[in-house]
Structure formats: structure tokens, C-alpha cells
Amino acid sequence: MLQTLVNLAAMSAAFALVMLCAFQITTMCYLMLLGPIAAAFYAWPSSVGTLFNRVFTTWVDAVVNVGLWRFWWTTVLLAAQTRIEWLQEIGQYNPYYEWEMIIFIAFIVILTYVPFNPFDFKAGEMVSQIMQKAEMAVSEATQKGGK
């Protein structure tokens, strides 16, 4: 009975991973198609105001978060693979052992947990602050050069 429950949980988590991977690929493709539009909105004339400045910032945040999501997935998969290879080298790896199932499910749970708790890394805000400082430096230089 325990074996059936563990296998059902593993199958459900694996299907969830397949759906999350498809969502991740679709999101990244969408973001890469949206990138030139976001950059064009960011370069909108400043006389209109800051209506479109937030679009580029949000786009940068989204690309960084999806990229870090993929990075976490590869890190977790690397840890799982390294563990299996290490156990095989010392002759202790038995894929039919009950603890291997539990550890496998633990790695799958980690992989499904990562997308719902992304990094709180706002790269877009950092880029917009750097661009604002650069614009202020250029305006100060032009004002000093004009006097």
C-alpha cells in the first residue's frame, strides 16, 4: 500500500513538473518576444512622462526570475545526479530501496516548490535606478557645458 501511495505521489509530482516546464518555456518565449516592445516603450520620449518606464523594469524582473527559476531546477537536478553517482561509486546505490523512493520524491517536491517561491530579486528596479543616475549625470554635464 505504501509503495502505491509513494508511486502515485511521484507520478503526480512528475506530471506537475512537466506542466511547469511547459509553462516556463512558454513564459520565456513570450518574454523574449516582448523584450523589443518593452525596450521601445522604455525609450519613449521623456516629454510624454514616465508612463512606459515601468514596462521595461517589469520585463527585466520577469526574465531574471524565470531564468533563476531554471537555474534552481538545474542546481537541484545536479545535486540529485551527484548523489546517485556518488552512491554508485561506493557501491551503495540500490534504486529499489524504499529510501531511494522517498529521496526521489523529496527532490521532486523541491523542484515543484521553487516556482511558487521565487527570488525577491528586482533587477529591473536596479537597472532603472542606474539609468536615472546616468540621465542625471548627462543632464548635469550638459548644464555645466552650456554655461
WOQUI-V548521 format. One record per residue. SS is DSSP state (2 for helix, 1 for strand, 0 for the rest). PHI is phi as a letter, one per 30 degrees, with the letter a starting at -180 (* if undefined). Layout:
<<SS	PHI> <SS	PHI>>
This chain:
<<0	*> <2	d> <2	d> <2	d> <2	d> <2	d> <2	d> <2	d> <2	d> <2	d> <2	d> <2	d> <2	d> <2	d> <2	d> <2	d> <2	d> <2	d> <2	d> <2	d> <2	d> <2	d> <2	d> <2	d> <2	d> <2	d> <2	d> <2	d> <2	d> <2	d> <2	d> <2	d> <2	d> <2	d> <2	e> <2	d> <2	d> <2	d> <2	d> <2	d> <2	d> <2	d> <0	d> <0	e> <0	e> <2	d> <2	d> <2	d> <0	j> <0	c> <0	d> <0	c> <2	d> <2	d> <2	d> <2	d> <2	d> <2	d> <2	d> <2	d> <2	e> <2	d> <2	d> <2	d> <2	d> <2	d> <2	d> <2	d> <2	d> <2	d> <2	d> <2	d> <2	d> <2	d> <2	d> <2	d> <2	d> <2	d> <2	d> <2	d> <2	d> <2	d> <2	d> <2	d> <2	d> <2	d> <2	d> <2	d> <2	d> <0	c> <0	i> <0	c> <0	d> <0	b> <0	d> <0	c> <0	d> <2	d> <2	d> <2	d> <2	d> <2	d> <2	d> <2	d> <2	d> <2	d> <2	d> <2	d> <2	d> <2	d> <2	d> <2	d> <2	d> <2	e> <0	d> <0	c> <0	b> <0	d> <0	d> <0	c> <0	c> <0	c> <2	d> <2	d> <2	d> <2	d> <2	d> <2	d> <2	d> <2	d> <2	d> <2	d> <2	d> <2	d> <2	d> <2	d> <2	d> <2	d> <2	d> <2	d> <2	d> <2	d> <2	d> <2	d> <2	d> <2	d> <0	d>>
